[in-house]
Amino acid sequence: MIICFECSQIIKNKLDQLIKHGEYEDYSQAIASAIDNLEMLHREISGKGSLVIDSKQGSSLPSSENIPGSGSKDGRLTQQQGSKSKIAKPTIPELFKKKDLVKPKDFAPLPDDKWSFEDAVPLNKWIFAMYNRLLPAKANCRALAQMQIDLDGSVPYDHARSEISSTITDLGDYLKNYDVTNELNRDNAFATAFPLSGKGNDKSLERYLNQFLGYVNKEGNLESLLYSFKLINYESSDNPRILLTEAGWDFANHYNPILDDNGTTKSEKFSSDEIDFIIQHISKNVPVEDYAYRTIIKSILDGNHTPSSIDGALKGTVKVEKGTKLTDSYLSSQRSGAISRMADLDLIKRIRTGVAISYKHTNRAQKYIET
């Protein structure tokens, strides 16, 4: 979703400073964080009539309401001291757990693609910036794989949205509790992009379903991270259906540390096998994402390690389609979304020095660019 709004030059300057110093990677991240924090404050004050913020410990809000970046300087999530929650500890819903899945004989074909691996993909055709986390893709593929067992290999579109919406906030609560318990900062938080339970979560739930499962646009086509990554396909009819591709089913069936270990140990988001699988899938089947990864890795290898320097390099090398204006904020947003997905795949590491952020490519990225 793209929203335009008017702000004063003073506010614009403050936004520019946040981006310049690396506290946030782009305007959208800064604005989204501000809105999340403001909504949280209103909710707490309306329910309790007061709010206490301890300058030494960060926010004193209950752990289920902490938001990455709203506590201490490094964005670490903190729990309320001296309080005892009476709410049962969140657990992973059965829909997202690994089961013995019988591999179907037939799969949906990969979605058609107008781009080839020889094309220089325009920046405005890169995968949408808000599709910026891959753990939701894992959770949704796992859910679809389980649902299709009893539904003849495909899942009615409305049924998929209904089933996932009824349980995904429970998974979000589980991941948020995990983030707080393990004091994960906003770069490494597992719950990012997942909706949480509680009053007023309708918009975040709808956003999650649209971005990470799918919504049908005005032309009748499906849009989402899963579709962009060719992990699902879409059958448009009177009863539209979502179908897993073979890649989507394989991704669902892979062991995942956080979903399959029940939080018994400190986990990674993805196993090494999962990362290798998705990287290989992208390099063979998703030319748009492959081009974005190679372009950003090459920029870093050329000596561009900060958000602003990478943006400058992209501005000079990556074009947009004719008639499309490339704004600095749009470029930063697209770069940030791609880098977030790359970080999930261990292609890029974020390095924070105070409030400044820089990027470093990994051994996986070196191998990727050499392939």
C-alpha positions in Angstrom: 0.0 0.0 0.0 1.3 3.5 -0.9 0.0 6.5 1.1 0.8 10.1 0.3 0.5 12.8 3.0 1.5 16.4 3.6 4.0 17.4 6.2 5.9 20.5 7.1 9.5 21.1 6.1 10.5 20.8 9.8 9.1 17.3 10.0 10.6 16.4 6.6 14.0 17.5 7.9 13.6 15.4 11.0 12.7 12.4 8.8 15.8 13.0 6.7 18.0 13.0 9.8 16.6 9.7 11.0 17.4 8.1 7.6 20.8 9.9 7.3 22.0 8.5 10.7 20.8 5.0 9.9 18.3 4.8 12.8 15.8 3.7 10.2 16.5 2.4 6.7 13.9 4.5 4.9 10.9 6.8 5.3 8.4 4.0 5.4 10.1 2.2 8.3 10.4 5.4 10.3 6.8 6.4 9.7 5.4 2.8 10.4 7.4 2.7 13.6 6.0 6.1 14.7 2.4 5.1 14.0 2.8 1.7 15.8 4.2 3.5 18.8 1.5 6.2 18.8 -1.3 3.6 18.5 0.3 1.6 21.4 0.4 4.7 23.6 -3.3 5.5 22.9 -4.3 2.0 23.6 -2.4 1.8 27.0 -3.6 5.3 28.1 -7.2 4.6 27.2 -7.2 1.3 29.1 -5.2 2.4 32.2 -5.4 6.2 32.3 -1.6 6.5 32.6 1.6 5.4 31.1 5.0 5.1 32.8 8.3 5.1 30.8 11.4 4.2 32.8 14.3 6.1 31.3 16.8 3.5 32.5 14.9 0.4 31.4 13.1 1.7 28.3 9.3 1.2 28.0 7.5 -0.3 30.9 4.7 -1.6 28.8 3.7 -5.3 29.1 6.0 -7.5 26.9 3.1 -8.4 24.6 2.8 -4.8 23.6 6.5 -3.9 23.1 7.4 -3.0 19.6 10.9 -3.4 18.0 12.7 -0.1 18.3 10.5 1.3 21.0 12.5 0.3 24.0 16.2 0.8 24.5 18.5 2.6 22.1 19.4 -0.6 20.1 15.8 -1.5 19.7 15.9 -4.4 22.2 12.6 -5.5 23.5 12.2 -5.2 27.3 9.7 -6.8 29.7 7.8 -4.9 32.3 9.6 -5.4 35.6 7.8 -6.3 38.7 4.7 -7.5 36.9 3.2 -11.0 36.7 1.2 -11.8 33.6 -1.8 -14.0 34.1 -2.1 -14.8 30.4 -1.1 -18.3 29.4 2.2 -18.5 27.5 1.5 -18.4 23.7 2.0 -21.6 21.7 2.5 -22.4 18.1 -0.9 -23.3 16.4 -1.2 -26.8 14.9 -1.7 -25.3 11.4 1.9 -24.2 11.3 3.6 -27.2 12.8 5.4 -29.8 10.7 3.3 -32.8 10.0 3.9 -35.9 7.8 2.8 -34.4 4.5 2.3 -36.8 1.6 3.7 -35.3 -1.5 1.0 -34.8 -4.1 1.5 -36.3 -7.6 0.6 -32.9 -9.3 1.5 -29.3 -8.5 0.5 -26.0 -9.9 2.7 -24.7 -12.6 5.0 -21.7 -11.8 3.3 -18.4 -12.5 4.1 -16.8 -15.8 7.0 -14.3 -15.8 7.5 -11.4 -18.3 11.2 -11.1 -17.3 14.1 -13.4 -18.1 17.4 -13.7 -16.3 19.1 -11.7 -19.1 16.8 -8.6 -18.4 17.8 -5.6 -16.3 14.6 -5.3 -14.3 13.4 -1.7 -13.7 13.3 -0.7 -10.0 9.6 -0.2 -10.0 9.2 -3.8 -11.1 11.2 -5.2 -8.3 9.2 -7.2 -5.7 7.1 -4.8 -3.6 9.1 -3.3 -0.7 6.5 -4.2 1.9 7.0 -7.9 1.2 10.0 -7.6 3.4 10.1 -10.7 5.6 10.3 -14.4 4.7 9.1 -16.1 7.8 5.4 -15.3 7.0 6.0 -17.0 3.7 7.2 -20.1 5.5 4.2 -20.1 7.9 1.7 -19.6 5.1 3.2 -22.3 2.9 3.1 -24.7 5.8 -0.6 -23.8 6.5 -1.6 -24.2 2.8 0.2 -27.6 2.6 -1.8 -28.9 5.5 -5.1 -27.5 4.2 -4.7 -29.0 0.8 -4.5 -32.5 2.2 -8.3 -32.6 2.6 -9.1 -30.3 -0.3 -7.9 -32.2 -3.4 -4.7 -30.4 -3.8 -5.9 -26.8 -3.9 -7.4 -24.4 -1.4 -10.4 -22.1 -2.0 -9.1 -18.5 -1.8 -11.7 -17.4 0.8 -11.1 -20.6 2.9 -7.3 -20.0 3.0 -7.7 -16.4 4.2 -10.3 -17.5 6.8 -8.3 -20.4 8.2 -5.0 -18.4 8.4 -6.7 -15.3 9.8 -8.2 -17.4 12.7 -4.8 -18.6 13.9 -2.1 -16.3 12.7 -2.4 -13.9 15.6 -1.7 -16.8 18.0 1.6 -17.4 16.0 2.3 -13.7 16.1 1.9 -13.7 19.9 4.2 -16.7 20.2 6.9 -15.1 18.2 6.6 -11.8 20.0 7.0 -13.6 23.3 10.0 -15.3 21.9 11.5 -12.0 20.8 11.0 -10.5 24.3 12.3 -13.6 26.1 15.5 -13.6 24.0 15.9 -9.8 23.9 16.0 -9.7 20.1 16.4 -6.2 18.5 14.3 -5.1 15.6 16.7 -6.3 13.0 16.5 -9.9 14.3 12.9 -10.0 15.6 10.8 -13.0 14.5 7.4 -11.3 15.0 8.0 -8.5 12.6 5.2 -8.4 10.0 3.0 -10.8 12.0 -0.3 -9.5 13.4 -0.8 -9.8 17.2 -4.0 -10.6 19.1 -6.0 -7.9 20.8 -8.3 -5.1 20.2 -7.8 -3.1 17.0 -5.7 -5.8 15.2 -8.1 -5.9 12.1 -5.9 -3.7 9.9 -2.7 -5.5 10.7 -4.4 -8.8 10.1 -5.7 -7.7 6.7 -2.3 -6.3 5.8 -0.7 -9.6 6.6 -3.1 -11.6 4.5 -2.8 -9.2 1.6 1.0 -9.0 1.6 2.0 -12.5 2.6 -0.9 -14.7 1.4 -2.6 -12.9 -1.5 -5.2 -10.4 -2.6 -6.9 -10.1 -5.9 -6.3 -6.8 -7.7 -8.6 -4.9 -10.0 -7.4 -6.9 -13.0 -8.3 -10.1 -11.3 -4.7 -11.1 -10.7 -3.2 -12.3 -7.4 -0.5 -10.3 -5.7 1.5 -11.3 -2.7 5.0 -12.4 -1.6 4.1 -16.0 -2.1 2.9 -15.3 -5.6 5.9 -13.1 -6.4 8.3 -15.9 -5.2 6.3 -18.4 -7.3 5.5 -20.5 -4.2 1.8 -20.5 -5.1 -0.3 -20.1 -8.2 -3.8 -18.8 -8.5 -6.8 -20.3 -10.3 -9.4 -17.6 -11.1 -13.0 -18.8 -11.4 -16.3 -18.5 -9.7 -14.6 -20.3 -6.8 -11.0 -19.0 -7.0 -8.4 -21.3 -5.5 -4.8 -21.1 -4.3 -2.5 -23.9 -5.4 1.0 -24.6 -4.1 3.8 -25.0 -6.6 6.2 -27.8 -6.1 8.7 -25.2 -4.7 6.0 -24.0 -2.2 5.3 -27.5 -1.1 9.0 -28.3 -0.6 9.5 -25.1 1.3 6.6 -26.0 3.6 8.0 -29.5 4.2 11.5 -28.3 5.2 12.3 -28.4 8.9 12.2 -24.9 10.4 14.0 -24.1 13.8 11.4 -21.8 15.3 8.3 -23.6 14.1 9.5 -27.1 14.8 11.5 -26.8 18.0 8.7 -25.2 20.1 11.1 -22.5 21.3 13.1 -25.0 23.5 16.4 -23.4 22.4 17.4 -20.1 20.9 16.6 -20.5 17.3 17.4 -19.1 13.9 14.6 -18.0 11.6 15.6 -20.6 9.0 17.6 -23.7 8.8 20.6 -23.8 6.5 18.8 -26.2 4.2 15.8 -23.9 4.0 18.0 -20.9 3.0 19.9 -23.0 0.4 16.6 -24.2 -1.0 15.0 -20.7 -1.4 18.2 -19.2 -2.8 18.5 -22.0 -5.4 14.8 -21.5 -6.2 15.2 -17.8 -6.7 18.3 -18.2 -8.9 16.5 -20.7 -11.1 12.9 -19.4 -11.2 12.5 -15.8 -10.0 14.5 -13.5 -12.3 13.1 -10.2 -10.7 14.5 -11.1 -7.2 17.6 -12.6 -8.6 18.4 -9.3 -10.4 17.8 -7.3 -7.2 20.1 -9.5 -5.2 22.9 -9.5 -7.7 22.6 -5.7 -8.1 22.8 -5.0 -4.4 25.6 -7.5 -3.8 27.6 -6.0 -6.6 27.0 -2.5 -5.2 28.4 -3.6 -1.8 31.4 -5.3 -3.4 32.0 -2.0 -5.2 32.4 -0.3 -1.8 28.9 0.9 -1.0 28.1 -0.2 2.5 25.5 2.4 3.8 21.9 2.9 2.9 22.6 6.2 1.2 25.6 5.0 -0.8 23.7 1.9 -2.0 20.8 4.2 -3.0 23.3 6.4 -4.9 24.7 3.4 -6.8 21.2 2.1 -7.6 20.1 5.5 -8.9 22.9 5.4 -11.4 22.5 1.8 -12.6 18.9 0.7 -12.2 16.4 2.3 -14.4 12.6 2.7 -14.1 10.1 2.2 -16.9 9.5 5.1 -19.2 7.0 7.6 -17.8 7.7 6.6 -14.2 9.4 9.0 -11.8 12.0 7.6 -9.4 11.8 9.5 -6.1 14.4 9.1 -3.4 11.9 7.7 -0.9 10.6 5.1 -3.4 14.2 4.0 -4.2 15.0 3.7 -0.5 11.9 1.7 0.1 12.6 -0.8 -2.7 16.2 -1.2 -1.6 15.2 -1.7 2.1 12.6 -4.4 1.2 15.1 -6.3 -0.9 17.8 -6.1 1.8 15.4 -7.3 4.5 14.7 -10.4 2.4 18.4 -10.8 1.8 19.1 -10.6 5.5 16.6 -13.4 6.2 18.5 -15.5 3.6 21.9 -14.8 5.2 23.1 -12.9 2.1 23.7 -9.6 4.0 24.5 -8.7 7.6 23.4 -5.4 9.1 26.1 -3.8 11.3 24.9 -1.1 13.8 27.4 1.4 15.2 25.5 3.6 17.5 22.6 4.8 15.4 24.5 4.3 12.1 23.9 1.2 10.0 26.0 -0.4 7.4 25.8 -3.6 5.4 28.3 -6.5 4.8 27.9 -9.3 2.3 28.3 -12.9 3.5 30.0 -15.9 2.1 26.6 -17.0 0.7 26.4 -13.7 -1.1 29.9 -14.2 -2.6 28.9 -17.6 -3.8 25.6 -16.3 -5.2 27.3 -13.5 -7.2 29.9 -16.0 -8.6 27.2 -18.4 -9.8 
